[in-house]
C-alpha cells in the first residue's frame, strides 16, 4: 500500500539507527509525514495513512524494523 503514497515511503537503511536520527531523517525526506516512535510490541491502529510512519524501537531506543508509511 505504501506505493499509493507520493514521495519517499520507506527507509530500510534506518534499521539499527537511533530513534531521534530516524525521526529527523524521515521528516526531512518526506515533509508530508509524522514519525511516531513506539516501543516494540505496543498496539497500533490498523488503518493505513500516507502521513504516518511508525518507528519501532527497542529498549535502547534503536530502530528495529524497516520503516514504511502506513
C-alpha positions in Angstrom: 0.0 0.0 0.0 2.9 2.4 0.6 3.2 2.7 -3.2 -0.1 4.6 -3.2 1.5 7.5 -1.3 3.6 10.1 -3.2 7.1 10.9 -2.3 9.6 8.7 -0.3 7.7 6.0 1.6 10.3 3.5 3.0 13.5 3.8 5.0 15.2 0.4 5.2 18.7 1.9 5.9 17.4 3.3 9.3 17.3 -0.1 11.0 19.7 -0.1 13.9 19.9 3.7 13.9 19.0 5.9 16.9 15.3 6.9 17.1 16.0 10.6 17.1 18.1 10.4 13.9 15.4 8.3 12.3 12.7 10.8 13.1 14.8 13.7 11.8 15.7 11.9 8.5 12.2 10.7 7.8 10.5 14.1 8.4 13.2 15.8 6.3 12.9 13.4 3.4 9.1 13.4 3.3 7.6 16.6 4.7 4.1 15.1 4.4 4.6 12.5 7.2 4.8 12.5 11.0 7.2 10.0 12.5 5.7 8.4 15.6 8.0 6.5 18.0 6.7 3.3 19.6 8.3 0.6 21.8 8.3 -2.8 20.2 5.0 -4.6 20.9 2.8 -1.6 21.5 -0.6 -1.8 19.9 -1.4 0.5 17.0 -4.4 1.2 14.8 -4.7 -0.9 11.6 -5.8 2.0 9.4 -3.5 3.0 6.5 -2.4 6.6 6.3 0.0 8.2 3.9 1.0 10.8 6.5 2.3 8.5 9.2 5.4 6.4 9.9 5.6 4.1 12.9 9.1 4.0 14.3 9.5 0.8 16.2 12.4 0.9 18.8 13.9 -1.4 21.4 14.7 -0.5 25.0 18.0 1.1 23.8 16.0 3.5 21.5 17.3 1.9 18.3 15.1 1.2 15.3 14.3 -2.5 15.0 12.0 -2.7 11.9 12.1 -1.4 8.4 10.2 1.9 8.5 7.4 2.5 5.9 4.4 4.8 5.5 1.2 3.3 6.9 
